[in-house]
Amino acid sequence: MVRLGLVVSQYNKEAPVTHRMADAAREAAAARDAEIVDTIEVPGVYETPLAADRLARREDVQAVAVLGAIITGDTDHDQAIGHAAAQQISRVSLDRDTPVTLGITGPGQSAAEAVERTDKGAEAVDSAIDMVEALA
């Protein structure tokens, strides 16, 4: 049984985008007979790398799936957040030698598009499990 950590950004929780993503992730884990041993909720996507790093350090976590949604605003702030988070999440994976998957949608999406992409939570979990199996 693969043991996973889950990081969920709460910034767009009102929409209920990230809650749906987390539900999809949990369903995917159950379908693949994997266990989510811990979930860390963080304020926004920018904060996800630190939480992913904390989970990746744990001996009972084989992979981490990071979930979030970046909605386009009136500035390019969404682009900066998306690039920074993706770069640091990748770094966590390499530094910890632990798969950390990117289940963050956006930047450059509307709130409606984010709702349509909540299945990315399941895809992030599936990718995490696939990576654990591939590297075993």
MDAnalysis code that builds the backbone (N, CA, C; Angstrom):
import MDAnalysis as mda
import numpy as np

u = mda.Universe.empty(408, n_residues=136, atom_resindex=np.repeat(np.arange(136), 3), trajectory=True)
u.add_TopologyAttr("name", ["N", "CA", "C"] * 136)
u.add_TopologyAttr("resid", np.arange(1, 137))
u.add_TopologyAttr("resname", ["MET", "VAL", "ARG", "LEU", "GLY", "LEU", "VAL", "VAL", "SER", "GLN", "TYR", "ASN", "LYS", "GLU", "ALA", "PRO", "VAL", "THR", "HIS", "ARG", "MET", "ALA", "ASP", "ALA", "ALA", "ARG", "GLU", "ALA", "ALA", "ALA", "ALA", "ARG", "ASP", "ALA", "GLU", "ILE", "VAL", "ASP", "THR", "ILE", "GLU", "VAL", "PRO", "GLY", "VAL", "TYR", "GLU", "THR", "PRO", "LEU", "ALA", "ALA", "ASP", "ARG", "LEU", "ALA", "ARG", "ARG", "GLU", "ASP", "VAL", "GLN", "ALA", "VAL", "ALA", "VAL", "LEU", "GLY", "ALA", "ILE", "ILE", "THR", "GLY", "ASP", "THR", "ASP", "HIS", "ASP", "GLN", "ALA", "ILE", "GLY", "HIS", "ALA", "ALA", "ALA", "GLN", "GLN", "ILE", "SER", "ARG", "VAL", "SER", "LEU", "ASP", "ARG", "ASP", "THR", "PRO", "VAL", "THR", "LEU", "GLY", "ILE", "THR", "GLY", "PRO", "GLY", "GLN", "SER", "ALA", "ALA", "GLU", "ALA", "VAL", "GLU", "ARG", "THR", "ASP", "LYS", "GLY", "ALA", "GLU", "ALA", "VAL", "ASP", "SER", "ALA", "ILE", "ASP", "MET", "VAL", "GLU", "ALA", "LEU", "ALA"])
u.atoms.positions = np.array([
    [0.846, -1.181, 0.000],
    [0.000, 0.000, 0.000],
    [0.889, 1.241, 0.000],
    [0.632, 2.126, -0.937],
    [1.376, 3.383, -1.028],
    [0.813, 4.358, 0.000],
    [1.722, 5.026, 0.700],
    [1.341, 5.998, 1.723],
    [1.653, 7.408, 1.222],
    [0.636, 8.248, 1.217],
    [0.744, 9.581, 0.636],
    [0.523, 10.682, 1.658],
    [1.139, 11.817, 1.360],
    [0.826, 13.064, 2.037],
    [0.055, 13.926, 1.060],
    [-0.823, 14.761, 1.563],
    [-1.648, 15.620, 0.724],
    [-1.532, 17.050, 1.241],
    [-1.241, 17.978, 0.328],
    [-1.203, 19.401, 0.660],
    [-2.339, 20.060, -0.114],
    [-3.178, 20.810, 0.587],
    [-4.336, 21.439, -0.040],
    [-4.324, 22.935, 0.240],
    [-4.225, 23.710, -0.824],
    [-4.313, 25.158, -0.722],
    [-5.753, 25.550, -0.435],
    [-5.936, 26.480, 0.466],
    [-7.284, 26.879, 0.874],
    [-7.743, 28.200, 0.264],
    [-6.921, 28.833, -0.568],
    [-7.233, 30.180, -1.036],
    [-8.574, 30.269, -1.761],
    [-8.894, 29.297, -2.568],
    [-10.162, 29.324, -3.302],
    [-11.176, 28.323, -2.743],
    [-11.106, 28.091, -1.438],
    [-12.001, 27.111, -0.822],
    [-13.462, 27.523, -0.864],
    [-13.725, 28.836, -0.946],
    [-15.116, 29.289, -0.970],
    [-15.830, 28.839, -2.236],
    [-15.089, 28.521, -3.250],
    [-15.666, 28.276, -4.576],
    [-16.278, 26.903, -4.803],
    [-16.231, 25.976, -4.183],
    [-15.485, 25.014, -3.359],
    [-14.463, 24.206, -4.158],
    [-13.610, 24.894, -4.868],
    [-12.671, 24.237, -5.783],
    [-11.726, 23.288, -5.063],
    [-11.005, 23.780, -4.070],
    [-9.978, 22.922, -3.466],
    [-10.577, 21.794, -2.635],
    [-11.768, 22.015, -2.074],
    [-12.417, 20.907, -1.353],
    [-12.805, 19.788, -2.327],
    [-13.289, 20.157, -3.488],
    [-13.621, 19.143, -4.503],
    [-12.360, 18.439, -4.993],
    [-11.275, 19.189, -5.144],
    [-10.016, 18.574, -5.557],
    [-9.553, 17.552, -4.508],
    [-9.646, 17.929, -3.246],
    [-9.232, 17.029, -2.167],
    [-10.129, 15.791, -2.114],
    [-11.430, 15.972, -2.314],
    [-12.346, 14.820, -2.352],
    [-11.977, 13.886, -3.497],
    [-11.679, 14.454, -4.672],
    [-11.273, 13.628, -5.822],
    [-9.971, 12.901, -5.529],
    [-9.062, 13.565, -4.838],
    [-7.783, 12.940, -4.482],
    [-8.000, 11.758, -3.534],
    [-8.850, 11.956, -2.539],
    [-9.123, 10.872, -1.584],
    [-9.811, 9.682, -2.260],
    [-10.730, 9.967, -3.172],
    [-11.393, 8.896, -3.912],
    [-10.402, 8.125, -4.778],
    [-9.488, 8.833, -5.414],
    [-8.479, 8.177, -6.251],
    [-7.558, 7.312, -5.406],
    [-7.172, 7.810, -4.238],
    [-6.317, 7.019, -3.350],
    [-7.026, 5.742, -2.923],
    [-8.280, 5.859, -2.543],
    [-9.043, 4.682, -2.127],
    [-9.182, 3.680, -3.275],
    [-9.422, 4.181, -4.466],
    [-9.570, 3.303, -5.627],
    [-8.288, 2.553, -5.951],
    [-7.154, 3.135, -5.607],
    [-5.859, 2.514, -5.880],
    [-5.291, 1.815, -4.651],
    [-6.091, 1.698, -3.590],
    [-5.680, 1.062, -2.342],
    [-4.451, 1.749, -1.742],
    [-4.416, 3.079, -1.826],
    [-3.363, 3.877, -1.207],
    [-3.946, 4.554, 0.027],
    [-3.072, 4.954, 0.919],
    [-3.507, 5.606, 2.157],
    [-2.963, 7.026, 2.198],
    [-3.819, 7.979, 2.470],
    [-3.369, 9.341, 2.734],
    [-3.148, 9.435, 4.238],
    [-1.878, 9.455, 4.629],
    [-1.545, 9.402, 6.053],
    [-1.667, 10.755, 6.733],
    [-1.577, 11.850, 5.958],
    [-1.719, 13.174, 6.554],
    [-2.088, 14.178, 5.471],
    [-2.879, 15.159, 5.858],
    [-3.256, 16.262, 4.982],
    [-2.904, 17.559, 5.691],
    [-2.202, 18.427, 4.968],
    [-1.886, 19.751, 5.499],
    [-2.604, 20.777, 4.634],
    [-3.423, 21.595, 5.273],
    [-4.099, 22.684, 4.578],
    [-3.302, 23.957, 4.802],
    [-3.033, 24.676, 3.722],
    [-2.253, 25.907, 3.787],
    [-3.071, 27.055, 3.206],
    [-2.705, 28.300, 3.521],
    [-3.521, 29.434, 3.058],
    [-3.630, 29.555, 1.542],
    [-2.536, 29.371, 0.815],
    [-2.567, 29.550, -0.627],
    [-1.531, 28.692, -1.326],
    [-1.525, 28.742, -2.638],
    [-0.599, 27.943, -3.446],
    [0.852, 28.274, -3.129],
    [1.125, 29.546, -2.878],
    [2.500, 29.964, -2.595],
    [3.070, 29.236, -1.374],
    [2.230, 28.871, -0.435],
    [2.678, 28.204, 0.790],
    [2.801, 26.694, 0.656],
    [2.403, 26.131, -0.453],
    [2.407, 24.667, -0.589],
    [3.792, 24.020, -0.558],
    [4.851, 24.624, -1.099],
    [6.140, 23.926, -1.086],
    [6.657, 23.593, 0.309],
    [6.502, 24.499, 1.268],
    [6.981, 24.212, 2.622],
    [6.222, 23.036, 3.229],
    [4.914, 23.013, 3.057],
    [4.126, 21.896, 3.585],
    [4.500, 20.594, 2.883],
    [4.729, 20.655, 1.569],
    [5.151, 19.458, 0.829],
    [6.490, 18.958, 1.349],
    [7.387, 19.889, 1.646],
    [8.695, 19.509, 2.174],
    [8.565, 18.825, 3.529],
    [7.719, 19.349, 4.388],
    [7.512, 18.731, 5.709],
    [6.997, 17.302, 5.563],
    [6.053, 17.108, 4.665],
    [5.520, 15.754, 4.459],
    [6.557, 14.843, 3.814],
    [7.314, 15.358, 2.858],
    [8.315, 14.546, 2.167],
    [9.440, 14.094, 3.099],
    [9.651, 14.789, 4.192],
    [10.673, 14.406, 5.177],
    [10.249, 13.213, 6.040],
    [8.960, 12.961, 6.091],
    [8.444, 11.919, 6.975],
    [8.741, 10.530, 6.418],
    [9.094, 9.623, 7.291],
    [9.401, 8.261, 6.873],
    [8.161, 7.476, 6.479],
    [6.988, 7.880, 6.967],
    [5.762, 7.161, 6.642],
    [5.073, 7.712, 5.389],
    [5.708, 8.660, 4.694],
    [5.154, 9.232, 3.469],
    [6.053, 8.871, 2.294],
    [5.489, 8.193, 1.305],
    [6.245, 7.787, 0.122],
    [6.148, 8.782, -1.031],
    [5.107, 9.591, -1.037],
    [4.920, 10.599, -2.077],
    [3.948, 11.644, -1.550],
    [3.988, 12.821, -2.183],
    [3.132, 13.928, -1.780],
    [2.396, 14.447, -3.009],
    [1.112, 14.688, -2.863],
    [0.313, 15.332, -3.914],
    [-0.071, 16.721, -3.420],
    [0.205, 17.723, -4.244],
    [-0.074, 19.115, -3.893],
    [-1.242, 19.613, -4.737],
    [-2.269, 20.142, -4.070],
    [-3.486, 20.585, -4.752],
    [-3.749, 22.065, -4.523],
    [-4.235, 22.711, -5.552],
    [-4.598, 24.109, -5.430],
    [-5.153, 24.629, -6.741],
    [-5.668, 25.846, -6.699],
    [-6.212, 26.487, -7.891],
    [-5.784, 27.950, -7.891],
    [-5.209, 28.370, -9.005],
    [-4.796, 29.758, -9.151],
    [-5.735, 30.413, -10.158],
    [-6.492, 31.394, -9.680],
    [-7.478, 32.089, -10.499],
    [-6.861, 33.390, -11.008],
    [-7.083, 33.692, -12.272],
    [-6.578, 34.926, -12.862],
    [-7.260, 36.133, -12.238],
    [-6.458, 37.135, -11.918],
    [-6.990, 38.388, -11.380],
    [-6.738, 39.530, -12.350],
    [-6.672, 40.719, -11.815],
    [-6.474, 41.910, -12.639],
    [-5.012, 42.189, -12.962],
    [-4.099, 41.453, -12.334],
    [-2.663, 41.655, -12.561],
    [-2.038, 40.331, -12.971],
    [-0.721, 40.328, -13.129],
    [0.010, 39.104, -13.460],
    [0.426, 38.319, -12.216],
    [-0.149, 38.670, -11.080],
    [0.196, 38.013, -9.818],
    [0.019, 36.496, -9.899],
    [-1.021, 36.037, -10.591],
    [-1.264, 34.594, -10.711],
    [-0.106, 33.895, -11.406],
    [0.490, 34.544, -12.394],
    [1.634, 33.965, -13.103],
    [2.836, 33.819, -12.167],
    [3.111, 34.858, -11.392],
    [4.240, 34.818, -10.464],
    [4.066, 33.716, -9.423],
    [2.870, 33.604, -8.880],
    [2.583, 32.571, -7.875],
    [2.735, 31.176, -8.485],
    [2.173, 30.981, -9.656],
    [2.238, 29.676, -10.311],
    [3.658, 29.240, -10.608],
    [4.461, 30.132, -11.157],
    [5.845, 29.786, -11.482],
    [6.669, 29.505, -10.228],
    [6.517, 30.341, -9.216],
    [7.270, 30.150, -7.978],
    [6.912, 28.826, -7.311],
    [5.632, 28.543, -7.222],
    [5.201, 27.303, -6.567],
    [5.677, 26.074, -7.333],
    [5.523, 26.079, -8.643],
    [5.940, 24.915, -9.440],
    [7.437, 24.674, -9.308],
    [8.217, 25.732, -9.351],
    [9.664, 25.589, -9.238],
    [10.053, 25.008, -7.873],
    [9.461, 25.526, -6.818],
    [9.821, 25.056, -5.486],
    [9.286, 23.659, -5.185],
    [8.139, 23.317, -5.715],
    [7.607, 21.959, -5.534],
    [8.530, 20.954, -6.221],
    [8.986, 21.285, -7.404],
    [9.936, 20.424, -8.111],
    [11.222, 20.267, -7.303],
    [11.668, 21.358, -6.720],
    [12.893, 21.318, -5.911],
    [12.729, 20.409, -4.694],
    [11.565, 20.468, -4.045],
    [11.308, 19.590, -2.901],
    [11.434, 18.134, -3.327],
    [10.838, 17.789, -4.440],
    [10.875, 16.415, -4.932],
    [12.310, 15.946, -5.133],
    [13.120, 16.768, -5.764],
    [14.509, 16.388, -6.038],
    [15.357, 16.389, -4.768],
    [15.187, 17.401, -3.920],
    [15.977, 17.483, -2.690],
    [15.663, 16.358, -1.728],
    [14.417, 15.935, -1.669],
    [14.011, 14.888, -0.721],
    [13.989, 13.495, -1.343],
    [14.246, 13.416, -2.651],
    [14.188, 12.142, -3.370],
    [12.848, 11.448, -3.118],
    [11.793, 12.257, -3.189],
    [10.425, 11.805, -2.935],
    [9.530, 12.401, -4.012],
    [8.700, 11.592, -4.642],
    [7.785, 12.161, -5.630],
    [6.842, 13.192, -4.997],
    [6.789, 14.355, -5.613],
    [5.851, 15.405, -5.214],
    [5.145, 15.835, -6.496],
    [3.854, 15.576, -6.574],
    [3.130, 15.846, -7.812],
    [2.385, 17.169, -7.745],
    [2.237, 17.770, -8.917],
    [1.666, 19.104, -9.053],
    [0.212, 19.011, -9.491],
    [-0.691, 19.109, -8.535],
    [-2.116, 19.111, -8.813],
    [-2.675, 20.505, -8.642],
    [-1.956, 21.482, -9.161],
    [-2.374, 22.879, -9.076],
    [-2.842, 23.305, -10.452],
    [-4.059, 23.786, -10.537],
    [-4.570, 24.281, -11.811],
    [-4.317, 25.774, -11.915],
    [-4.190, 26.254, -13.149],
    [-3.854, 27.644, -13.383],
    [-2.353, 27.793, -13.442],
    [-1.854, 28.962, -13.565],
    [-2.557, 30.237, -13.642],
    [-3.268, 30.404, -14.985],
    [-3.897, 31.540, -15.145],
    [-4.564, 31.843, -16.398],
    [-5.920, 31.186, -16.550],
    [-6.596, 30.927, -15.447],
    [-7.922, 30.310, -15.542],
    [-8.942, 31.132, -14.770],
    [-10.163, 31.036, -15.215],
    [-11.265, 31.694, -14.516],
    [-11.738, 30.803, -13.376],
    [-12.591, 31.336, -12.535],
    [-13.171, 30.535, -11.448],
    [-13.976, 29.378, -12.011],
    [-14.700, 29.600, -13.096],
    [-15.493, 28.532, -13.714],
    [-14.585, 27.433, -14.260],
    [-13.477, 27.817, -14.868],
    [-12.533, 26.820, -15.379],
    [-11.915, 26.026, -14.237],
    [-11.658, 26.676, -13.117],
    [-11.104, 25.974, -11.960],
    [-12.067, 24.906, -11.463],
    [-13.349, 25.216, -11.430],
    [-14.351, 24.234, -11.004],
    [-14.363, 23.043, -11.955],
    [-14.205, 23.301, -13.241],
    [-14.195, 22.232, -14.235],
    [-12.973, 21.328, -14.121],
    [-11.933, 21.788, -13.452],
    [-10.674, 21.045, -13.380],
    [-10.419, 20.408, -12.017],
    [-11.448, 20.222, -11.228],
    [-11.241, 19.636, -9.904],
    [-10.770, 18.189, -9.974],
    [-10.927, 17.537, -11.126],
    [-10.419, 16.177, -11.302],
    [-8.899, 16.118, -11.245],
    [-8.242, 17.258, -11.303],
    [-6.775, 17.291, -11.215],
    [-6.293, 16.809, -9.852],
    [-7.162, 16.843, -8.847],
    [-6.806, 16.267, -7.547],
    [-6.587, 14.777, -7.657],
    [-7.463, 14.101, -8.369],
    [-7.316, 12.661, -8.587],
    [-6.088, 12.363, -9.442],
    [-5.877, 13.174, -10.466],
    [-4.717, 12.958, -11.338],
    [-3.405, 13.112, -10.569],
    [-3.346, 14.055, -9.640],
    [-2.131, 14.238, -8.850],
    [-1.853, 13.022, -7.976],
    [-2.892, 12.452, -7.390],
    [-2.728, 11.243, -6.574],
    [-2.324, 10.059, -7.444],
    [-2.976, 9.897, -8.584],
    [-2.603, 8.808, -9.485],
    [-1.143, 8.924, -9.911],
    [-0.702, 10.138, -10.213],
    [0.689, 10.345, -10.611],
    [1.649, 10.031, -9.466],
    [1.286, 10.422, -8.254],
    [2.128, 10.130, -7.088],
    [2.276, 8.627, -6.891],
    [1.177, 7.912, -6.980],
    [1.226, 6.447, -6.838],
    [2.049, 5.830, -7.960],
    [1.831, 6.289, -9.186],
    [2.596, 5.775, -10.331],
    [4.089, 5.998, -10.144],
    [4.468, 7.159, -9.608],
    [5.882, 7.439, -9.390],
    [6.488, 6.545, -8.316],
    [5.753, 6.325, -7.236],
    [6.247, 5.423, -6.197],
    [6.491, 4.036, -6.781],
    [5.531, 3.566, -7.560],
    [5.665, 2.241, -8.180],
    [6.804, 2.198, -9.195],
    [6.966, 3.260, -9.960],
    [8.026, 3.297, -10.977],
    [9.414, 3.334, -10.351],
    [9.535, 3.952, -9.193],
    [10.833, 4.103, -8.557],
    [11.151, 3.008, -7.544],
    [10.211, 2.099, -7.327],
    [10.405, 1.043, -6.325],
    [11.492, 0.066, -6.731],
])
